[in-house]
């Protein structure tokens, strides 16, 4: 099975886990990069006017990303990884999903979080993208030493 890992990381935590997963699953690694990188001020979830707060309050928000979407033709499984923001995937992940060709792919979601579980984010993604074949998901809180998808 040919695998790809697509991830967004604001602080480096998700990036670390994605790289560990790539190492143990023999998967291609792709980082979703916002066109305008997030600053510390942008990520201040306590400030309702911060960039991340404004984006997350608007379900239609699709922050621009660097346009180098990988060709996923031939990949069977695509892991999508992100930090949980406001219980769900950051809107920049939605931008990627909207632009990528994920038809016919198995999707496995993984997330990093300071306290949220995966269920709400997973259900939100299934509701937002009912055409995706989402086969599971998990929170990764420590080092990844085995493939997440069985």
Backbone as CSV, one residue per row, in Angstrom:
resi,resn,N_x,N_y,N_z,CA_x,CA_y,CA_z,C_x,C_y,C_z
1,UNK,0.854,-1.178,0.000,0.000,0.000,0.000,0.900,1.242,0.000
2,UNK,0.676,2.129,-0.948,1.454,3.358,-1.058,0.799,4.435,-0.199
3,UNK,1.594,5.104,0.658,1.054,6.040,1.644,1.674,7.423,1.511
4,UNK,0.856,8.420,1.845,1.314,9.810,1.888,0.858,10.418,3.209
5,UNK,1.673,11.292,3.741,1.329,12.023,4.959,1.292,13.501,4.604
6,UNK,0.137,14.102,4.831,-0.081,15.525,4.601,-0.326,16.129,5.972
7,UNK,0.414,17.184,6.318,0.236,17.746,7.652,0.423,19.253,7.654
8,UNK,-0.197,19.870,8.661,0.022,21.282,8.963,0.492,21.335,10.407
9,UNK,1.507,22.147,10.646,2.028,22.305,11.997,2.306,23.774,12.257
10,UNK,1.714,24.314,13.320,1.926,25.723,13.654,3.136,25.921,14.553
11,UNK,3.384,24.968,15.444,4.454,25.144,16.431,5.574,24.116,16.317
12,UNK,5.421,23.148,15.437,6.443,22.119,15.269,6.070,20.775,15.882
13,UNK,5.080,20.738,16.749,4.695,19.488,17.412,4.132,18.493,16.397
14,UNK,3.181,18.935,15.583,2.590,18.042,14.591,3.632,17.637,13.554
15,UNK,4.524,18.541,13.194,5.587,18.223,12.231,6.446,17.078,12.758
16,UNK,6.789,17.129,14.018,7.611,16.076,14.619,6.904,14.731,14.526
17,UNK,5.619,14.712,14.860,4.853,13.457,14.818,4.690,12.963,13.373
18,UNK,4.476,13.877,12.439,4.334,13.495,11.035,5.626,12.862,10.512
19,UNK,6.755,13.427,10.881,8.046,12.877,10.446,8.293,11.507,11.057
20,UNK,7.892,11.325,12.319,8.014,10.003,12.946,7.138,8.986,12.215
21,UNK,5.906,9.387,11.892,4.988,8.500,11.187,5.539,8.145,9.808
22,UNK,6.094,9.112,9.119,6.677,8.855,7.798,7.796,7.831,7.901
23,UNK,8.580,7.918,8.947,9.704,7.007,9.142,9.245,5.571,9.371
24,UNK,8.202,5.377,10.162,7.757,4.018,10.489,6.774,3.445,9.464
25,UNK,6.197,4.297,8.620,5.196,3.808,7.664,5.670,3.849,6.216
26,UNK,6.904,4.296,6.006,7.467,4.396,4.664,6.540,5.199,3.750
27,UNK,6.200,6.402,4.195,5.257,7.250,3.476,5.931,8.522,2.977
28,UNK,5.389,9.062,1.883,5.807,10.363,1.371,5.284,11.429,2.333
29,UNK,6.063,12.458,2.563,5.725,13.501,3.527,5.510,14.822,2.799
30,UNK,4.388,15.495,3.114,4.072,16.788,2.505,3.557,17.727,3.585
31,UNK,4.155,18.911,3.672,3.720,19.918,4.639,2.823,20.945,3.961
32,UNK,1.643,21.152,4.539,0.746,22.203,4.087,1.278,23.508,4.690
33,UNK,1.666,24.440,3.822,2.254,25.694,4.287,1.328,26.856,3.952
34,UNK,0.922,27.603,4.968,0.120,28.793,4.672,0.954,29.792,3.887
35,UNK,0.314,30.481,2.963,1.021,31.488,2.167,1.618,32.553,3.082
36,UNK,0.871,32.915,4.124,1.358,33.850,5.136,1.532,33.045,6.432
37,UNK,2.770,32.798,6.846,2.990,31.999,8.056,2.318,32.624,9.286
38,UNK,1.905,31.778,10.199,1.283,32.240,11.439,2.344,32.739,12.415
39,UNK,2.058,33.873,13.037,2.929,34.410,14.078,2.375,33.996,15.440
40,UNK,3.131,34.267,16.482,2.637,33.994,17.844,1.343,34.743,18.116
41,UNK,1.293,35.987,17.670,0.087,36.791,17.864,-1.100,36.186,17.112
42,UNK,-0.851,35.671,15.909,-1.903,35.036,15.114,-2.500,33.827,15.823
43,UNK,-1.689,33.152,16.613,-2.102,31.901,17.250,-2.678,32.089,18.651
44,UNK,-2.830,33.331,19.094,-3.343,33.595,20.442,-4.843,33.326,20.495
45,UNK,-5.194,32.124,20.915,-6.603,31.704,20.945,-7.434,32.471,21.969
46,UNK,-6.779,33.142,22.900,-7.509,33.943,23.903,-7.969,35.283,23.332
47,UNK,-7.352,35.700,22.232,-7.690,36.966,21.578,-8.687,36.687,20.446
48,UNK,-9.916,37.127,20.607,-10.962,36.850,19.612,-10.692,37.526,18.268
49,UNK,-9.739,38.473,18.250,-9.410,39.161,17.005,-8.118,38.630,16.369
50,UNK,-7.510,37.617,16.985,-6.298,37.046,16.397,-6.654,36.339,15.089
51,UNK,-5.693,36.191,14.234,-5.933,35.574,12.920,-6.558,34.185,13.059
52,UNK,-6.004,33.345,13.936,-6.542,31.989,14.075,-7.970,32.017,14.614
53,UNK,-8.250,32.894,15.546,-9.613,32.989,16.092,-10.604,33.411,15.019
54,UNK,-10.243,34.406,14.241,-11.126,34.900,13.180,-11.367,33.793,12.148
55,UNK,-10.304,33.094,11.739,-10.459,32.007,10.774,-11.354,30.897,11.311
56,UNK,-11.145,30.530,12.563,-11.881,29.395,13.118,-13.350,29.729,13.387
57,UNK,-13.666,30.990,13.569,-15.060,31.374,13.779,-15.850,31.412,12.465
58,UNK,-15.141,31.360,11.343,-15.771,31.409,10.032,-15.548,30.069,9.316
59,UNK,-16.576,29.210,9.304,-16.434,27.874,8.708,-16.078,27.917,7.228
60,UNK,-16.335,29.027,6.561,-16.015,29.129,5.138,-14.601,29.667,4.892
61,UNK,-13.893,30.024,5.944,-12.538,30.558,5.796,-11.616,29.511,5.172
62,UNK,-10.851,29.917,4.186,-9.880,29.042,3.533,-8.593,29.838,3.335
63,UNK,-7.729,29.849,4.361,-6.470,30.590,4.238,-5.647,30.093,3.050
64,UNK,-5.055,31.019,2.342,-4.247,30.665,1.171,-3.055,29.816,1.596
65,UNK,-2.741,28.831,0.752,-1.570,27.996,1.006,-0.603,28.113,-0.154
66,UNK,0.653,27.752,0.099,1.662,27.710,-0.945,1.189,26.660,-1.949
67,UNK,1.121,27.019,-3.196,0.503,26.172,-4.223,1.441,25.096,-4.767
68,UNK,1.770,24.136,-3.973,2.536,22.995,-4.490,1.878,21.701,-4.023
69,UNK,0.575,21.600,-4.299,-0.202,20.430,-3.906,0.422,19.192,-4.562
70,UNK,0.722,18.154,-3.774,1.341,16.967,-4.376,0.357,16.192,-5.242
71,UNK,0.888,15.526,-6.242,0.079,14.635,-7.062,-0.060,13.336,-6.281
72,UNK,-1.251,13.032,-5.846,-1.485,11.856,-5.013,-1.930,10.641,-5.826
73,UNK,-1.820,10.732,-7.143,-2.159,9.599,-7.992,-1.277,8.415,-7.586
74,UNK,-1.877,7.265,-7.427,-1.111,6.069,-7.077,-0.995,5.837,-5.580
75,UNK,-1.382,6.816,-4.773,-1.355,6.625,-3.316,-2.695,6.039,-2.878
76,UNK,-2.620,5.041,-2.014,-3.825,4.361,-1.531,-4.353,4.982,-0.241
77,UNK,-3.438,5.398,0.611,-3.778,5.919,1.941,-3.123,7.275,2.126
78,UNK,-3.924,8.235,2.561,-3.400,9.572,2.850,-3.707,9.878,4.309
79,UNK,-2.656,10.073,5.085,-2.798,10.536,6.455,-2.918,12.053,6.391
80,UNK,-3.832,12.619,7.164,-3.938,14.071,7.261,-3.748,14.425,8.726
81,UNK,-2.693,15.194,9.016,-2.348,15.532,10.395,-2.393,17.021,10.659
82,UNK,-2.781,17.368,11.887,-2.919,18.777,12.251,-3.027,18.919,13.765
83,UNK,-2.755,20.135,14.262,-3.076,20.427,15.668,-4.570,20.740,15.749
84,UNK,-5.217,20.325,16.792,-6.637,20.633,16.942,-6.782,22.084,17.398
85,UNK,-7.585,22.819,16.654,-7.909,24.213,16.976,-9.411,24.297,17.166
86,UNK,-9.854,24.775,18.281,-11.279,24.948,18.553,-12.039,23.630,18.327
87,UNK,-11.395,22.528,18.634,-12.017,21.217,18.541,-11.940,20.549,17.185
88,UNK,-11.468,21.272,16.155,-11.473,20.743,14.781,-10.129,21.023,14.092
89,UNK,-10.058,20.642,12.829,-8.861,20.918,12.032,-8.766,22.409,11.722
90,UNK,-7.565,22.962,11.722,-7.401,24.357,11.305,-7.920,24.544,9.872
91,UNK,-8.426,25.708,9.577,-9.024,25.977,8.256,-8.026,25.785,7.112
92,UNK,-6.751,25.907,7.395,-5.746,25.714,6.347,-5.772,24.263,5.845
93,UNK,-6.185,23.326,6.683,-6.363,21.934,6.259,-7.535,21.843,5.287
94,UNK,-8.598,22.604,5.562,-9.731,22.635,4.630,-9.284,23.158,3.266
95,UNK,-8.418,24.153,3.263,-7.902,24.685,2.000,-7.233,23.561,1.210
96,UNK,-6.388,22.788,1.896,-5.708,21.680,1.223,-6.717,20.667,0.672
97,UNK,-7.652,20.243,1.508,-8.627,19.228,1.089,-9.428,19.724,-0.111
98,UNK,-9.809,20.993,-0.089,-10.577,21.551,-1.200,-9.797,21.541,-2.509
99,UNK,-8.473,21.630,-2.441,-7.646,21.725,-3.643,-7.077,20.381,-4.106
100,UNK,-6.959,19.427,-3.202,-6.317,18.146,-3.522,-7.314,17.162,-4.137
101,UNK,-6.788,16.237,-4.917,-7.620,15.161,-5.454,-7.497,13.965,-4.516
102,UNK,-8.490,13.809,-3.650,-8.490,12.728,-2.665,-9.508,11.640,-3.011
103,UNK,-10.065,11.720,-4.196,-11.046,10.718,-4.630,-10.421,9.333,-4.651
104,UNK,-11.124,8.368,-4.063,-10.661,6.988,-4.061,-9.575,6.676,-3.052
105,UNK,-9.184,7.649,-2.257,-8.138,7.435,-1.248,-8.760,7.074,0.091
106,UNK,-8.087,6.218,0.834,-8.425,6.037,2.235,-7.775,7.200,2.971
107,UNK,-8.518,7.809,3.895,-8.006,8.940,4.665,-7.965,8.539,6.132
108,UNK,-6.805,8.728,6.750,-6.672,8.496,8.188,-6.207,9.820,8.801
109,UNK,-6.963,10.300,9.768,-6.692,11.593,10.397,-5.902,11.383,11.681
110,UNK,-4.864,12.193,11.868,-4.182,12.189,13.160,-3.994,13.626,13.608
111,UNK,-4.028,13.821,14.912,-3.961,15.185,15.432,-3.153,15.236,16.715
112,UNK,-2.612,16.410,16.962,-1.973,16.710,18.235,-2.901,17.669,18.971
113,UNK,-2.882,17.588,20.285,-3.813,18.408,21.059,-3.325,18.580,22.479
114,UNK,-3.659,19.721,23.041,-3.350,19.982,24.440,-4.411,19.445,25.375
115,UNK,-5.479,18.889,24.847,-6.519,18.364,25.720,-7.741,17.821,25.020
116,UNK,-7.955,18.198,23.758,-9.124,17.713,23.021,-8.897,16.287,22.537
117,UNK,-9.989,15.543,22.394,-9.933,14.229,21.782,-10.083,14.363,20.275
118,UNK,-10.097,13.233,19.588,-10.191,13.239,18.129,-11.630,13.183,17.621
119,UNK,-12.557,12.694,18.426,-13.914,12.415,17.936,-14.608,13.619,17.310
120,UNK,-14.588,14.752,17.976,-15.278,15.934,17.454,-14.658,16.377,16.127
121,UNK,-13.330,16.404,16.065,-12.644,16.815,14.835,-12.912,15.827,13.709
122,UNK,-12.914,14.554,14.018,-13.164,13.524,13.023,-14.590,13.616,12.494
123,UNK,-15.552,13.789,13.382,-16.951,13.929,12.965,-17.168,15.188,12.139
124,UNK,-16.502,16.269,12.521,-16.610,17.516,11.753,-16.069,17.323,10.334
125,UNK,-14.946,16.620,10.217,-14.364,16.393,8.894,-15.286,15.505,8.048
126,UNK,-15.862,14.495,8.661,-16.790,13.613,7.927,-18.035,14.385,7.472
127,UNK,-18.504,15.286,8.309,-19.682,16.085,7.965,-19.348,17.090,6.848
128,UNK,-18.188,17.717,6.948,-17.773,18.708,5.962,-17.446,18.071,4.615
129,UNK,-16.877,16.863,4.659,-16.443,16.170,3.441,-17.035,14.762,3.390
130,UNK,-18.350,14.655,3.190,-18.983,13.330,3.216,-18.509,12.403,2.086
131,UNK,-17.905,12.953,1.057,-17.414,12.152,-0.070,-16.056,11.517,0.203
132,UNK,-15.365,11.948,1.271,-14.069,11.353,1.597,-14.261,10.002,2.269
133,UNK,-13.353,9.094,2.004,-13.364,7.775,2.634,-12.473,7.835,3.882
134,UNK,-13.008,8.429,4.949,-12.253,8.574,6.197,-12.375,7.271,6.969
135,UNK,-11.249,6.583,7.139,-11.249,5.238,7.724,-10.892,5.217,9.203
136,UNK,-10.553,6.365,9.777,-10.243,6.404,11.201,-9.433,7.625,11.561
137,UNK,-9.098,7.698,12.839,-8.317,8.821,13.318,-7.857,8.594,14.733
138,UNK,-6.842,9.343,15.129,-6.345,9.239,16.493,-5.587,10.500,16.900
139,UNK,-5.563,10.699,18.207,-4.711,11.739,18.798,-3.347,11.112,19.015
140,UNK,-2.305,11.843,18.683,-0.950,11.366,18.970,-0.337,12.309,19.998
141,UNK,-0.091,11.779,21.162,0.422,12.619,22.238,1.885,12.325,22.563
142,UNK,2.393,11.247,22.045,3.795,10.913,22.273,4.429,10.481,20.974
143,UNK,5.646,10.005,21.074,6.381,9.571,19.889,5.625,8.470,19.160
144,UNK,5.683,8.515,17.845,5.041,7.492,17.018,6.101,6.465,16.643
145,UNK,5.881,5.237,17.071,6.857,4.177,16.786,6.274,3.032,15.969
146,UNK,5.013,3.200,15.515,4.395,2.198,14.626,3.361,2.903,13.763
147,UNK,3.023,2.259,12.659,2.043,2.810,11.724,0.707,2.970,12.437
148,UNK,0.012,4.073,12.220,-1.262,4.332,12.885,-2.420,3.561,12.256
149,UNK,-2.334,3.309,10.956,-3.426,2.624,10.260,-3.112,1.140,10.165
150,UNK,-4.020,0.321,10.598,-3.803,-1.125,10.569,-4.548,-1.727,9.419
